[in-house]
Amino acid sequence: MNRMHSPANAAPRVEELFEQHVSFVWRVLEHHGLRGADVEDATQEVFVVVARKLPQLTAAAPIRSWLYGIARRVAAASRRKAHTRREQLTGELPTVETPADQHVTLERRENLARLRAVLEEMHEDQRLAFVLREVEQLSLQEVADAMECPLQTAYSRVKAARGKVAAAFADVEPQEGRDEA
């Protein structure tokens, strides 16, 4: 069950929520356009808000939907403040290792780039519904709760997004049957 807590149990501690859901919050922030150090900062901000709002949480609130809403608002605030930040340059370049299975890695990167391109072209509501359902594996009811929309609307957004993704990958040739030159 993905409920926050039952009336018989004490409310969870922020530390427990962090351990159980930090990767989910991280991905939500990335899906909302944050990268690198901005994701780290925003993740901390999300859990600061969680600590402040935890006493107000009801037993019936699905935790991932609740966290999603907080993360979405923190990401929006972070994007609004982005124009005032400056990047810090480092003196050392990272080392690059070349894996033995480069072709597999390249194919995955190409597919990921294609998926990102499709997601970027989608309307934000469809993209978020797709990511919550297909990537984060939330139930349709949880998607609807997180997006604050009716269940049927969440369903139609996910279905439309799935169609766009499927169409984008319909013309992709399987890489296994290629002749190696």
C-alpha positions as CSV (number, residue, x, y, z in Angstrom):
1,M,0.0,0.0,0.0
2,N,1.3,3.4,-0.9
3,R,-0.5,5.3,1.9
4,M,1.4,7.6,4.2
5,H,0.4,6.0,7.5
6,S,-2.6,4.5,9.2
7,P,-4.3,6.0,12.2
8,A,-2.9,3.2,14.4
9,N,0.7,3.9,13.3
10,A,2.7,7.0,14.1
11,A,3.5,9.3,11.2
12,P,6.8,8.4,9.4
13,R,9.9,10.4,10.1
14,V,11.5,12.6,7.5
15,E,14.6,10.3,7.5
16,E,12.4,7.3,6.6
17,L,10.7,9.2,3.8
18,F,14.1,10.4,2.5
19,E,15.5,6.8,2.4
20,Q,12.5,5.4,0.8
21,H,11.7,8.1,-1.8
22,V,14.8,10.2,-2.5
23,S,15.3,8.5,-5.9
24,F,11.6,9.1,-6.9
25,V,11.9,12.8,-5.9
26,W,15.2,13.0,-7.9
27,R,13.6,11.6,-11.0
28,V,10.6,13.9,-10.7
29,L,12.9,16.9,-10.5
30,E,14.9,15.7,-13.5
31,H,11.6,15.2,-15.5
32,H,10.8,18.8,-14.7
33,G,14.0,20.0,-16.3
34,L,16.5,20.3,-13.5
35,R,20.0,19.0,-13.9
36,G,23.2,18.4,-11.9
37,A,23.7,20.5,-8.8
38,D,20.2,22.0,-9.3
39,V,18.7,18.6,-8.7
40,E,20.7,18.1,-5.5
41,D,19.6,21.5,-4.2
42,A,16.0,21.0,-5.1
43,T,15.9,17.5,-3.6
44,Q,17.1,19.0,-0.3
45,E,14.5,21.7,-0.6
46,V,11.7,19.1,-1.2
47,F,12.6,17.3,2.0
48,V,12.8,20.6,3.9
49,V,9.2,21.2,2.8
50,V,8.3,17.6,3.7
51,A,9.6,18.2,7.2
52,R,7.6,21.4,7.6
53,K,4.4,19.9,6.2
54,L,4.6,16.4,7.6
55,P,2.3,17.1,10.6
56,Q,-0.4,18.4,8.3
57,L,-0.5,15.1,6.2
58,T,-3.6,13.0,6.5
59,A,-3.6,9.3,6.8
60,A,-5.4,8.9,3.5
61,A,-2.8,10.8,1.4
62,P,-0.8,8.6,-1.0
63,I,2.8,9.5,-0.3
64,R,4.2,9.5,-3.8
65,S,1.4,11.7,-5.0
66,W,2.1,14.1,-2.1
67,L,5.8,14.1,-2.8
68,Y,5.3,14.6,-6.5
69,G,3.2,17.7,-5.8
70,I,5.9,19.1,-3.6
71,A,8.7,18.3,-6.0
72,R,6.8,19.8,-8.9
73,R,6.4,23.1,-7.1
74,V,10.0,23.1,-5.9
75,A,11.2,22.5,-9.5
76,A,9.0,25.3,-10.8
77,A,10.4,27.7,-8.2
78,S,14.0,26.6,-9.1
79,R,13.4,27.2,-12.8
80,R,12.1,30.7,-12.0
81,K,15.3,31.5,-10.0
82,A,17.6,29.9,-12.7
83,H,18.5,33.2,-14.4
84,T,20.2,34.5,-11.2
85,R,22.6,31.6,-10.8
86,R,26.1,31.4,-12.2
87,E,28.0,28.3,-13.2
88,Q,31.3,27.5,-11.4
89,L,34.1,26.2,-13.7
90,T,36.4,23.4,-12.5
91,G,40.1,23.1,-13.3
92,E,40.0,19.4,-14.1
93,L,38.3,17.5,-16.9
94,P,36.6,14.2,-16.1
95,T,38.3,11.0,-17.3
96,V,36.4,9.1,-20.0
97,E,36.4,5.3,-20.2
98,T,35.3,3.5,-23.3
99,P,33.2,0.3,-22.6
100,A,33.7,-2.8,-24.6
101,D,30.1,-3.0,-25.6
102,Q,30.0,0.5,-27.2
103,H,27.4,-0.4,-29.8
104,V,24.9,-1.4,-27.1
105,T,25.6,1.8,-25.2
106,L,25.2,3.9,-28.3
107,E,21.9,2.2,-29.2
108,R,20.6,2.9,-25.7
109,R,21.7,6.5,-25.9
110,E,20.0,6.9,-29.3
111,N,16.8,5.4,-28.0
112,L,16.9,7.6,-24.9
113,A,17.6,10.7,-27.0
114,R,14.6,9.7,-29.2
115,L,12.4,9.3,-26.2
116,R,13.5,12.6,-24.7
117,A,12.8,14.3,-28.0
118,V,9.3,12.8,-28.1
119,L,8.7,13.8,-24.5
120,E,9.9,17.3,-25.1
121,E,7.4,17.8,-27.9
122,M,4.5,16.6,-25.9
123,H,2.2,18.9,-24.0
124,E,3.4,19.1,-20.4
125,D,0.3,17.3,-19.0
126,Q,0.7,14.3,-21.3
127,R,4.4,14.1,-20.6
128,L,4.0,14.2,-16.9
129,A,1.2,11.6,-16.9
130,F,3.3,9.3,-19.1
131,V,6.3,9.6,-16.8
132,L,4.4,9.1,-13.7
133,R,2.6,6.0,-15.1
134,E,5.3,4.4,-17.2
135,V,8.5,5.4,-15.6
136,E,7.5,5.8,-11.9
137,Q,4.9,3.0,-12.1
138,L,2.2,5.0,-10.3
139,S,-1.4,3.7,-10.6
140,L,-3.7,5.7,-12.7
141,Q,-5.5,6.9,-9.5
142,E,-2.1,8.1,-8.1
143,V,-1.4,9.9,-11.4
144,A,-4.8,11.6,-11.2
145,D,-4.1,12.6,-7.6
146,A,-0.6,13.9,-8.3
147,M,-1.8,15.9,-11.3
148,E,-5.0,17.0,-9.5
149,C,-7.3,15.9,-12.3
150,P,-10.1,13.4,-12.8
151,L,-9.2,9.8,-13.3
152,Q,-10.5,9.7,-16.8
153,T,-8.4,12.7,-17.7
154,A,-5.3,11.1,-16.4
155,Y,-6.2,7.9,-18.4
156,S,-6.6,9.9,-21.6
157,R,-3.4,11.8,-21.1
158,V,-1.4,8.6,-20.6
159,K,-3.1,6.9,-23.6
160,A,-2.3,9.9,-25.9
161,A,1.3,10.0,-24.7
162,R,1.7,6.2,-25.2
163,G,0.5,6.7,-28.8
164,K,3.0,9.4,-29.5
165,V,5.9,7.3,-28.0
166,A,4.8,4.2,-30.0
167,A,4.6,6.2,-33.2
168,A,8.1,7.6,-32.7
169,F,9.6,4.2,-32.2
170,A,7.5,2.4,-34.9
171,D,10.1,3.1,-37.6
172,V,13.1,2.0,-35.5
173,E,14.9,-0.9,-37.1
174,P,16.2,-3.7,-34.8
175,Q,20.0,-3.5,-34.4
176,E,20.5,-7.2,-34.0
177,G,20.0,-8.2,-37.7
178,R,22.6,-5.8,-39.0
179,D,25.7,-7.1,-40.8
180,E,28.9,-6.1,-39.1
181,A,31.4,-4.7,-41.6
